[in-house]
Amino acid sequence: MPPRRKSLQDLGPGTLANHAAEIVKRSREPKAAGVLRGPSRWLSKEQKIIWRKLVKYSPAALGESDRPLLEIAVVLKAKLEAATIENAQITQLLNVLSKLGMIPKERQATEAGSGKVKDEWDEVDA
């Protein structure tokens, strides 16, 4: 798996000079367009609640161009919560959430079995 891509603010001047073509290519990647407004009128009351939760907890900046993907995610998430979802739809839900940036590519490792991330102050407190 390739290393996680650094943001442009984290790159040093040498990196910018040596990899200018890749930086230009990155700047041309599609970005969310427009301002995402409230949920669509055709969504049910439960689906509108799911919409607001997904927008509130989204780690990525969502725009109006993300509306169709978000609507698909909401409908599939509502089916998941109602326990009427099929296996293929679970895969579709995961794909849509991934495209919206809601599923991290990497997770921080924890100590086996503890469920707690090791903190540098744990040894001092002991």
C-alpha positions in Angstrom: 0.0 0.0 0.0 1.5 3.4 -0.9 2.2 5.9 1.8 -0.5 8.4 2.7 -0.4 11.5 0.6 0.7 14.7 2.4 -1.3 17.8 2.1 0.2 20.7 0.0 0.8 22.6 3.2 3.0 19.8 4.6 5.3 19.6 1.6 8.7 21.2 1.8 10.3 23.5 -0.9 12.5 20.7 -2.2 9.5 18.4 -2.7 7.7 21.2 -4.6 10.7 21.8 -6.8 11.4 18.1 -7.6 7.8 17.0 -8.1 6.2 20.1 -9.8 4.4 18.0 -12.4 2.7 15.9 -9.7 1.7 19.0 -7.7 0.1 20.5 -10.8 -1.7 17.3 -11.5 -3.0 17.2 -8.0 -4.3 20.7 -8.3 -6.4 19.7 -11.3 -8.2 16.9 -9.4 -11.9 17.4 -9.1 -13.1 19.2 -6.0 -16.6 19.5 -4.5 -18.5 22.3 -6.2 -21.1 24.5 -4.7 -22.5 24.7 -1.2 -24.4 21.7 0.0 -27.8 22.8 1.3 -30.3 20.9 3.3 -31.7 17.4 2.5 -33.7 16.9 -0.6 -37.5 17.3 -0.3 -38.3 13.8 -1.5 -36.4 12.2 1.4 -38.5 10.7 4.2 -38.3 12.1 7.8 -36.0 9.3 8.9 -33.8 9.8 5.8 -33.5 13.5 6.5 -32.2 12.7 10.0 -29.6 10.4 8.4 -28.7 13.1 5.9 -28.0 15.6 8.7 -25.9 13.1 10.6 -23.8 12.2 7.6 -23.2 15.8 6.7 -22.4 16.7 10.3 -19.8 14.0 10.8 -18.3 14.0 7.4 -14.5 14.4 7.5 -14.5 15.7 3.9 -15.8 19.0 2.6 -19.1 18.2 0.8 -20.5 20.3 -1.9 -23.6 20.4 -4.0 -21.9 18.2 -6.6 -21.9 15.5 -3.9 -25.7 15.6 -3.6 -26.4 12.5 -5.8 -23.9 10.3 -3.9 -25.1 11.6 -0.6 -28.7 10.8 -1.5 -27.7 7.2 -2.5 -25.8 6.9 0.8 -28.8 8.1 2.8 -31.3 5.7 1.1 -28.9 2.8 1.6 -28.2 3.7 5.2 -32.0 3.9 5.9 -32.3 0.4 4.5 -29.5 -0.7 6.8 -31.1 0.8 9.8 -34.5 -0.8 8.9 -32.8 -4.2 8.4 -34.1 -4.5 4.9 -30.8 -4.1 3.1 -29.4 -6.8 0.8 -25.8 -7.9 0.7 -25.1 -6.2 -2.7 -26.5 -3.0 -1.3 -24.1 -3.1 1.7 -21.2 -3.2 -0.8 -22.7 -0.2 -2.6 -23.1 1.7 0.6 -19.5 1.1 1.5 -18.4 2.3 -1.9 -20.5 5.4 -1.8 -19.3 6.3 1.7 -15.7 5.7 0.6 -16.1 8.0 -2.4 -17.5 10.7 0.0 -14.4 10.4 2.2 -16.3 9.0 5.1 -14.3 5.8 5.4 -10.6 6.4 6.2 -8.1 4.6 4.1 -5.9 3.8 7.1 -6.7 3.4 10.8 -4.4 4.1 13.6 -3.1 0.9 15.2 -3.9 0.1 18.8 -2.3 -2.3 21.2 -3.6 -5.8 20.8 -6.7 -6.5 22.9 -6.6 -3.2 24.8 -8.9 -1.2 22.5 -7.0 1.9 23.6 -4.5 3.9 21.7 -1.1 4.0 23.5 -0.4 7.5 24.8 3.1 8.8 25.5 2.0 9.8 29.0 0.9 6.3 30.0 4.4 5.3 31.1 4.8 8.5 33.1 1.5 8.0 34.9 2.3 4.4 35.9 
